[in-house]
Amino acid sequence: MVSAFGRRASAGMGAEAAATITRRIVPATPRPGTRDNPAVAERLSLPGFVDAHCHAFQRRLRGRGEGRDFWSWRDEMLREAERQTPDTVRTEYAATYRELRAAGYTAVGEFHYLGYEEALAAVEAAAEAEVELVLLLTAYGRGGLPRFRQESVSAYLEQVESLRARGVRVGVAPHSVRACPSDWLEEIGRYASAEGLPLHVHADEQPREIEECLAEHGLRPIELLARTGCLGPRTTVVHATHANDAELDLVAEAGARVCLCPTTEANLGDGFAPVAALCERSLGICIGSDSNVRIDPLEELRELEGVARRAAARRNIVSIGSLLCFGSDEGGASLGLDSWPDISVDLGHPSLRGVEEADLLSALVLGCGADVFL
């Protein structure tokens, strides 16, 4: 694997990263209880996928009506958040992390805002599920629920320090420009830079968020992040759905990344990610399961490419190698990870029937679901 915050391949359109993917075809035995298929004889070993943005408790919302738009869904989400305890986090997160692990994710960034004791429970849940965890402890200065908020930015940073003292891998995560005043952003940005920590932040997911930021600061969200020192090479901007060209230029100049969560963004009606604009700037892109309405990294990558194709009215916008890089290496770099476990693809899976070896990676990304992983 590459070093933390490194990048194995360019995000540029058409960049061929497939040659960097570790491909080891080795004998395999079907797992008991999965498929009674004696023809399975080989597997393809690849770097595990990295879920760079996860809210594990939101898995409980799967299948609910969730209201007419993002904001009514948010009300339902807040009710679900309110019922969480360390015990429910420990139990339900472990189940969600096992689901992530079975789907091919071997590392996860948990964007956590439920409280300190619940953070410790999330760490225990990840260990139980055998998934690598980076706890993105969320700073919340205003709004949301009382349980989300810290009394001051110094109190927030004390929580971060306490987790680090326990040996927990952490990143800092000002929730959004809605939740953090500018002085909080400035202090968190300074701390992340001094300590060399990942910084993750929601930005430009909803038009209303942009309007409110302009009204308060006279700046758009990513412009405010840049002004307050929260935009740098260790920054990951989550969503950026409605970012304009000037904001994306700022992300590129800072060497920051963008995390796209296509299945959640579709479910919430957020809009279409500016995939082509991100790629034209050679921005690092990673993926997240976010609300866990679906847990399938291949579906995230397919939707990402599908959004780009529909917008451009043509095919093959992002190369398969780059898509796989987005799903794995860019996510690991976003979280500051040096390594994480590999996964195995079942080459005898019905979804790969008749596929030539030269087409395996393309068939995997464009034609398979997460059940293809052993």
C-alpha positions in Angstrom: 0.0 0.0 0.0 1.0 3.6 -0.4 2.0 5.8 2.5 -0.6 7.7 4.4 -2.1 10.6 2.3 -0.3 9.3 -0.7 -2.0 8.6 -4.0 -1.5 5.6 -6.2 -3.2 6.9 -9.3 -4.4 10.2 -10.8 -8.1 10.8 -10.7 -7.9 12.1 -14.2 -10.4 10.9 -16.8 -9.1 7.9 -18.7 -6.1 7.5 -16.4 -5.2 3.8 -16.4 -4.5 2.6 -12.8 -5.4 -1.1 -13.4 -1.8 -2.1 -13.6 -1.3 -1.0 -10.0 -4.0 -3.4 -8.7 -2.6 -6.4 -7.1 -3.8 -9.4 -9.0 -3.2 -12.8 -7.5 -5.2 -15.7 -8.9 -5.0 -18.6 -6.4 -6.9 -21.8 -5.6 -9.9 -21.2 -3.4 -12.5 -23.3 -1.6 -16.2 -22.2 -1.5 -17.2 -20.9 1.9 -19.8 -23.2 3.6 -23.3 -21.8 3.5 -22.7 -19.4 0.6 -23.1 -21.2 -2.7 -23.1 -24.9 -3.5 -20.9 -24.5 -6.5 -18.2 -27.1 -7.0 -16.9 -25.2 -10.1 -15.4 -22.4 -7.9 -11.7 -23.0 -8.3 -10.0 -19.6 -8.3 -10.2 -16.2 -6.7 -8.8 -12.8 -7.6 -7.1 -10.9 -4.8 -7.5 -7.1 -4.7 -6.9 -4.4 -2.1 -10.0 -4.1 0.1 -12.4 -1.3 -0.4 -12.3 1.7 2.0 -15.5 3.2 3.2 -14.3 6.8 3.9 -17.6 8.1 5.2 -20.0 6.1 7.3 -22.8 6.9 9.8 -23.4 3.3 11.1 -26.5 4.2 13.2 -28.3 5.4 10.0 -28.4 1.8 8.8 -31.6 1.5 11.0 -33.3 4.0 8.6 -33.1 1.6 5.6 -36.5 1.1 4.0 -38.3 3.9 5.9 -40.4 6.5 4.0 -38.0 9.2 5.3 -40.0 12.2 4.2 -40.1 14.2 1.0 -36.7 15.8 1.0 -33.3 15.8 2.8 -34.6 18.1 5.6 -37.6 15.9 6.5 -35.3 12.8 6.3 -32.9 14.6 8.7 -35.7 14.9 11.2 -36.2 11.2 11.2 -32.4 10.7 11.4 -32.3 12.9 14.5 -35.0 10.8 16.2 -32.9 7.7 15.5 -29.8 9.3 16.8 -31.5 10.3 20.0 -32.3 6.7 20.9 -28.6 5.5 20.7 -26.7 4.3 23.7 -23.3 2.8 24.1 -24.9 -0.6 24.2 -27.0 -0.1 21.0 -23.9 1.3 19.3 -21.8 -1.6 20.3 -24.4 -4.1 19.1 -25.8 -2.4 16.0 -22.5 -1.0 14.7 -20.9 -4.4 14.9 -23.7 -5.8 12.7 -23.3 -3.0 10.2 -19.5 -3.3 10.2 -19.9 -7.1 9.5 -22.2 -6.2 6.6 -19.6 -3.7 5.3 -16.8 -6.4 5.7 -18.9 -9.0 3.8 -19.5 -6.5 1.0 -15.7 -6.0 0.5 -15.0 -3.0 2.7 -12.1 -3.7 5.0 -11.6 -0.2 6.5 -14.1 2.4 7.5 -14.1 6.1 8.5 -16.9 6.5 11.1 -18.1 10.1 11.0 -19.2 10.0 14.6 -21.3 12.6 16.5 -23.3 10.6 19.1 -21.0 11.2 22.1 -17.8 10.2 23.7 -18.9 6.9 25.3 -20.6 5.9 22.1 -17.3 6.6 20.3 -15.6 4.1 22.5 -18.4 1.6 21.8 -17.9 2.1 18.0 -14.2 1.2 18.4 -15.2 -2.0 20.2 -17.7 -2.8 17.5 -15.2 -2.4 14.7 -12.7 -4.7 16.5 -15.4 -7.3 16.9 -16.3 -7.1 13.2 -12.6 -7.2 12.2 -12.7 -4.0 10.2 -10.1 -1.3 10.3 -11.6 1.8 11.9 -10.6 5.5 11.8 -12.9 7.4 14.2 -13.7 10.8 12.7 -14.8 12.5 15.8 -17.3 15.2 14.9 -17.2 18.8 16.2 -20.6 20.3 16.7 -20.8 23.8 18.1 -24.5 24.6 17.3 -27.6 23.0 16.0 -28.4 19.4 15.8 -29.2 17.6 19.1 -27.7 18.5 22.5 -25.9 15.2 22.6 -24.0 16.1 19.4 -22.6 19.4 20.8 -19.4 20.2 22.8 -19.4 23.2 25.1 -16.4 24.7 23.3 -13.9 23.9 20.6 -11.3 23.3 23.4 -13.6 20.7 24.9 -13.9 19.0 21.6 -10.1 18.9 21.1 -9.8 17.4 24.6 -12.0 14.6 23.5 -9.8 14.0 20.5 -6.7 14.0 22.7 -8.4 11.5 25.1 -9.2 9.1 22.3 -5.6 9.4 20.9 -4.2 8.6 24.4 -6.3 5.4 24.3 -4.6 4.4 21.1 -7.7 5.1 18.9 -7.0 6.1 15.3 -8.8 9.4 14.9 -9.4 12.2 12.5 -11.0 15.6 13.2 -14.4 16.3 11.6 -16.0 19.7 11.9 -19.5 18.5 11.0 -20.2 21.4 8.6 -20.2 25.1 8.3 -23.7 25.0 9.7 -22.6 23.2 12.9 -19.2 25.0 13.4 -18.7 28.7 13.8 -15.7 30.2 12.0 -13.6 30.4 15.1 -14.1 26.6 15.7 -13.1 25.9 12.1 -9.9 28.0 12.6 -8.9 26.2 15.7 -9.7 22.7 14.3 -7.8 23.5 11.1 -4.7 24.6 13.1 -4.8 21.5 15.3 -5.2 19.1 12.3 -2.3 20.7 10.5 0.0 20.7 13.6 -0.9 17.1 14.4 -0.9 15.7 10.9 -4.5 14.3 11.2 -7.1 13.8 8.6 -9.8 16.4 8.5 -13.2 15.5 7.1 -16.2 17.9 6.7 -19.6 17.9 5.0 -19.8 20.7 2.4 -22.1 21.8 -0.4 -24.5 18.9 0.0 -27.7 21.1 -0.1 -28.5 24.5 -1.7 -30.0 25.7 1.6 -26.6 25.1 3.3 -24.9 27.3 0.7 -27.5 30.1 1.0 -27.1 30.1 4.8 -23.4 30.3 4.6 -23.5 33.2 2.1 -25.9 35.0 4.4 -23.7 34.5 7.5 -20.2 34.8 6.0 -20.5 36.2 2.5 -18.7 33.1 1.3 -19.7 29.7 0.0 -18.9 26.7 2.3 -15.7 25.6 0.6 -14.5 29.2 0.4 -15.1 29.5 4.2 -13.1 26.2 4.8 -10.2 27.7 2.8 -10.3 31.0 4.7 -10.4 29.3 8.1 -7.5 26.9 7.3 -9.6 23.8 7.0 -8.7 23.1 3.4 -5.4 21.3 3.0 -3.8 18.0 1.7 -5.3 16.0 4.6 -8.8 17.4 4.0 -11.6 15.4 2.6 -14.7 17.3 1.6 -17.8 15.1 1.8 -20.3 15.4 -1.0 -19.5 18.7 -2.7 -22.6 18.1 -4.8 -23.4 21.7 -5.4 -19.8 23.1 -5.3 -19.1 25.6 -8.1 -16.0 25.8 -10.3 -14.3 28.3 -8.0 -14.7 26.1 -5.0 -13.4 23.0 -6.8 -10.4 25.1 -7.9 -9.8 25.8 -4.2 -10.0 22.0 -3.4 -7.5 21.3 -6.2 -5.1 24.0 -5.1 -5.1 22.7 -1.6 -4.5 19.1 -2.7 -7.6 18.0 -0.9 -10.0 15.2 -1.7 -13.7 14.7 -2.2 -15.7 11.8 -0.9 -18.7 10.9 -2.9 -21.5 8.8 -1.5 -23.6 8.1 -4.6 -26.3 5.7 -3.2 -27.0 8.0 -0.3 -26.9 11.1 -2.4 -29.4 9.5 -4.8 -31.6 8.3 -1.9 -31.8 11.7 -0.4 -32.3 13.6 -3.6 -29.1 15.6 -3.1 -28.4 16.1 -6.7 -25.7 14.9 -9.1 -22.0 14.8 -8.1 -19.8 16.9 -10.4 -17.7 13.9 -11.4 -16.3 15.3 -14.7 -15.4 18.5 -13.0 -13.6 16.7 -10.2 -11.7 14.5 -12.7 -10.7 17.4 -15.0 -8.9 18.9 -12.0 -7.3 15.5 -11.1 -8.9 15.6 -7.7 -8.6 12.6 -5.5 -12.0 10.9 -5.1 -13.0 8.3 -2.5 -16.4 6.7 -1.7 -18.6 6.3 1.4 -21.6 4.2 2.3 -22.8 7.2 4.3 -26.4 6.4 5.5 -26.0 2.7 4.5 -29.2 2.7 2.5 -27.1 0.2 0.4 -23.8 -1.4 1.3 -22.0 -2.3 -1.9 -18.8 -0.5 -3.0 -19.3 -1.7 -6.6 -22.7 -0.1 -6.7 -21.1 3.2 -5.4 -18.5 3.1 -8.2 -21.0 2.2 -10.9 -23.3 5.0 -9.8 -20.4 7.4 -9.8 -19.5 6.5 -13.4 -23.2 6.4 -14.4 -23.7 10.0 -13.1 -20.7 11.1 -15.2 -21.9 9.2 -18.3 -25.5 10.6 -18.1 -24.1 14.2 -17.7 -21.8 13.8 -20.7 -24.1 11.7 -22.8 -21.2 9.4 -23.6 -19.5 6.3 -22.2 -16.2 5.5 -20.4 -15.7 8.8 -18.5 -13.5 7.3 -15.7 -11.3 4.3 -16.4 -11.9 1.1 -14.5 -8.5 1.3 -12.9 -9.2 4.8 -11.6 -12.6 3.7 -10.3 -10.9 0.9 -8.3 -8.4 3.4 -7.1 -11.2 5.6 -5.9 -12.7 2.7 -4.0 -9.6 1.6 -2.3 -6.3 3.7 -2.3 -7.9 7.1 -2.3 -10.1 6.1 0.7 -7.1 4.8 2.6 -5.2 8.0 1.9 -8.2 10.0 3.0 -8.2 8.3 6.3 -4.4 8.4 6.7 -4.1 4.6 6.6 -0.9 2.8 5.6 -2.5 -0.6 5.1 -5.7 -2.5 5.3 -6.7 -6.1 4.4 -7.2 -7.4 0.9 -10.3 -9.0 -0.4 -10.9 -12.0 -2.8 -13.2 -12.1 -5.8 -14.9 -15.4 -6.5 -14.0 -16.0 -10.2 -16.6 -18.8 -10.3 -19.5 -16.5 -9.4 -22.4 -16.6 -12.0 -21.9 -12.8 -12.6 -18.5 -13.5 -14.1 -19.6 -16.4 -16.3 -18.0 -16.3 -19.7 -15.9 -13.2 -18.9 -12.4 -13.2 -20.4 -9.5 -12.6 -18.0 -8.6 -9.3 -19.7 -12.1 -8.1 -19.0 -12.4 -9.2 -15.3 -11.9 -5.9 -13.7 -14.4 -4.1 -16.0 -16.9 -6.9 -15.5 -16.4 -6.7 -11.7 -17.1 -3.0 -11.5 -19.8 -2.7 -14.1 -21.6 -6.1 -13.8 -21.3 -7.5 -10.3 -22.7 -7.0 -6.8 -21.0 -7.3 -3.5 -21.9 -11.0 -3.3 -19.0 -11.7 -5.7 -16.6 -11.4 -2.7 -15.5 -14.4 -0.8 
